[in-house]
Amino acid sequence: MRPPTGRSPRRLMTSPEPAQDQTPARLAADTDVLVVGAGITGIYQLFRALEAGFSAQLLEAGHGVGGTWYWNRYPGARFDSESYTYGYLFSKELFEEWEWQEHFAQQPEIERYLNHVVDRFDLRRHMRCGARVTSATYAESSGRWAVETSEGTEYRARFLVAATGILSVPYFPDLPGRQSFRGESYHTGMWPETPVDFVGKRVAVIGTGSSGVQVIPAIAGEVASLTVYQRTANWCTPLNNRAITPEEQAQLRAGFETMCETLNTSPSGFLHPVCDRQAFDDSIAERLAFFEAMWDSPGFSKLTSNYTDLTANHAANALWCEFIAEKIRSIVRNPETAERLIPKDHLYAEKRPPFVTGYYEVYNSPNVSLVDLKQTPIVRVTEHGIETTDGARDFDIIVWGTGFDFGTGALSRMGIRGRRGLALEDHWADGPKTFLGVQSAGFPNFFFPGGPHAAAGNNPRYNGDQVDFITGTLVSLRDRGYDTIEVDPADEERWTSMVDTGAAASPFGESSYFFGSNIPGKPRRYLLNSGGRPKLFKEIRKVVDNDYEAFRLSRSSDPAEATA
Ligand code: NA7
């Protein structure tokens, strides 16, 4: 793949060159494509747009690139998808030259990788970090987006691509006194660049989702005391991470094409082999041996390679849960603590299952204790610590592993205004409405790859499909002299209905954040697409084959467009 280095971007036929003498003082850039977010999707979108010959810029709120992998720099943060299946696959050279150290890389390595990609493809000069988008307004007269940032600058673009992520707006529960705590307070999703010193400190961790259960074992050995505040126990299973051997590195390089093919035909974007049996096809002894093999298998294969009826058949799922419960009882020495760590209110994968390294083991340490918030809820945060119905404890540090406003959080907070000033957050007041998880009606030339409604599974794989689709669409528009594209409301309605009705087929229950249920007042709508990547692929192909009939294409010089 040829990097865009040194190419002079071709501008869209209708994009005027910014006239120097008319440029307002605050105008920082005027481009064909403006990308928001320097996460894995935004970096790829910037690369693709430049490669296709568009002028492009990227704005990022963080002071460095990486998105999720910039903000979530807490101790223990790492992939739970295999590193080589999560990274970019658009360039074989890149794949060959970057050797991941572990099957599930840790945050510092991931951040280094994304910085390497940015430099390798000479993207940094097209990026502006520390610039948070505060508003984005579509001007119908010019057919262009005007985007303002926290720096007080304005950017204009024909196409706006928000690659702002689905897990990028941290959620803090509205607990009385939260602001009054005088010690140090950190959210896992907004971790400071300067490392936090936990040594000898009294630490509280609130939340036992994927982030909480990663940070807990990572700091347990350093702190004076660690108190874990758990509201809902999760079905945690071992990540089974290990270093990638030199032989495996060679195999990965030699098998690149085959690996890509497997990933592209896997519904959820993993390499894990699919099981050929249902749970009750096996005898009790065979099932036990199979579950042991699952327990020892890497990451998400406990879901993707498990019995085919695991999530559809409650009896099958209950057997797997009982197996995990026995594992927890065998690891955690205090029987009461073990029972509190075993979920009683949901089956496996009804909530997003976390993967852990040494998690249950930490509860055997004398300096670690577990508070069950179902029995003794938090009453308030005090100046010195946390008070539950069982009394108060003092802390030096509180870690909030309390999750994110999933799917729509960032997009609803960016001040996006489409036709006739339509606010995206109003258009989505009852839940997101999208076509292919990339566009909404009433918001011409605005795309949001990696947003809600796309698929489910190994995120970069299907977010990459969306970026490829968007880039191909922009090229097609340019080739045919169009400069405006907007999805037909009927197709938005069709895709949104498909997502809503397909929610019943999702393994995730309504109590999972995939339905927005962790945010008070948020509409309970499914935010993924249970048709998965195959459905997304199929529909993208149909759109292209049918000459974009789901979209209205126009020229900004058309009178209808100018006055619409
Ligand atoms: P999650 O998975 O949403 O977990 C959030 C945790 O915070 C979860 O245990 C919640 O308990 C807990 N929580 C939320 N609100 C409260 C209050 N008010 N009191 C106590 N505990 C609370 O977020 P993560 O950051 O762990 O993981 C998000 C994704 O990042 C993950 O799925 C990966 O894709 C990476 P609850 O279950 O709601 O009872």
Residues whose N, C-alpha, C, O or C-beta is under 5 A from the ligand:
A	BS01	NA7	L167 P173 I206 G207 T208 G209 S210 S211 G212 Y229 R231 T232 R352 G401 T402 G403 F404 Y513
